[in-house]
Amino acid sequence: MYEKGLQETKEFNKLYGDFTSPIARDVDYWYDNTLKPVRDAINYMYDKGIDPTRSAEGRALIQKLINQAPVAKLNQIRQSAKIADEYVKNRGTM
């Protein structure tokens, strides 16, 4: 059970951990809906003495955060970032 929760957390970080875009509001939205809730939850759990990956309560909270992530909007922003990067790249070569 511990390994499953750890693996899901690693996959979430792999998908949503690193993000860059020339559009600042997209970066802010990304952070506010991926990393910030996870960091806040982990800090909350440590403050309460809950182990995030070894306790059932910690794993449940992490799973809830993963399930609540607005995946469709995040994928849309990821695509928008690719388009914006191409625009900036092409604009620089003109």
N, C-alpha and C positions, 0 to 999 in steps of 0.2 A: 504494500500500500504506500509506503514511504517513497519507493522508487517511482511509482506512477505519478504522484504529486510533484516530485522533483522533475520528472521528464516533462510534464505539462507546463511547468513554470519555465523550463529551458526553451521549450517550443514557443511559448508566448513571447519570451524575450528575443528569440531569434527572429520571429515575425515582426514584432512591434518595437523592439528596443532601439534600433538605429534608424533615424529618419532625418533627412535633410531636404530642404526646399528653399528656393529663392523667395517664396511667399511666406512672410512672417506669421500671418494669422493661421496658415496651415500647420506650421511648426508648433505654434501655441496650442491649437486644437489637438494635435497629435499627442503632445506632452500631457495636456489636461485629461485625455481620455485613455492613455495607456500607462505611462510610467508613473505619473503623479498618484493615481489611485492605488497602484500596487505599493509604491513606497510608503504612502500614508497608512495603508493597511498593515504592512510589515512593521512599521514603527509603532502602530497601535498595539499589535500583538506582542511585540517585545516589551512595551511599557506595561502590559497586563501580565507578563510572564508566560505567554503562550508561544510555544515553538511553532513557527509557521509551517514546517514540513512534517514534523513528527507527531503533532497532535491532530486529532480528527477535526477539532474546531478550526485550526489554522488551515488545514487542507481545504475544508469546506469554504472558508472565506476566500481563499485564493481561487478556488473553482468558481465561486460566485462572481468574482471580479472578471475572470476570463469570459464567463458566459454573458456578462453585461456589456462587454466591450462592443461599441458600435462598428462592427466589422465592415458592413457595407460602406459606411461613410469613410472609414479609414482606408479602405481599398480605393475609393474614389479620390481621396486626397493623395494617396500614393501615385495614382495615375496622373493626377494634376501636377504633381511634383516632377514626374518624368517629362511631361509636356513643357513645363516651365524651364526645366534644365535645358531641354533642346532649344527653346526659344532664346535663352541667354547665350547658349553656345553659338547659335546661328547669328544672333545679333552682333556678337563679337567678331565674326568673320566678315561682316559686311563692310 
